[in-house]
């Protein structure tokens, strides 16, 4: 069963890689290099610009843990943007300044999420909290980073069959949550029906 955190990360990746226009254009200069929880390090000379999407921490709202499996969750989602600076020495191409491009991509990411605050009706809200800018000059070329912290609030409703794990995950939005509001939920996941044994 896919956890809603993973589904939310995948939705953010989809939004940041969705081509628009004619001819189709990626929304950021990272193009297809947007990764859900990438484990491998970014290659500073050929792998940037790149965007990594992570979830680090999630809290459950104690007041919203109702009978029937309803859980209101607040999650920290990180969008990390990387761009290496490339100088003309030994490089056959235009000079690339990593810092300004990281700012440009961060502005595009912020604009995309601002235009989709519920991530396509998947969450209650997704709000930018902070952006941290960093630069590392330890490698071959300077590597710039913008680390954007988003706060994501969503509600899950685990449908359980007695003695079995959850078979369905539903997302709902305040104030239409809790028993009696099931028609207002959006189904995110359902285990397939198993044939009788």
HELIX and SHEET records of a PDB file:
HELIX    1   1 UNK A    4  UNK A   17  1                                  14    
HELIX    2   2 UNK A   62  UNK A   64  5                                   3    
HELIX    3   3 UNK A   98  UNK A  115  1                                  18    
HELIX    4   4 UNK A  182  UNK A  184  5                                   3    
SHEET    1   A 5 UNK A  34  UNK A  36  0                                        
SHEET    2   A 5 UNK A  50  UNK A  60  1                                        
SHEET    3   A 5 UNK A  70  UNK A  84 -1                                        
SHEET    4   A 5 UNK A 143  UNK A 160 -1                                        
SHEET    5   A 5 UNK A 125  UNK A 136 -1                                        
SHEET    1   B 6 UNK A  34  UNK A  36  0                                        
SHEET    2   B 6 UNK A  50  UNK A  60  1                                        
SHEET    3   B 6 UNK A  70  UNK A  84 -1                                        
SHEET    4   B 6 UNK A 143  UNK A 160 -1                                        
SHEET    5   B 6 UNK A 166  UNK A 172 -1                                        
SHEET    6   B 6 UNK A 186  UNK A 190 -1                                        
END                                                                             
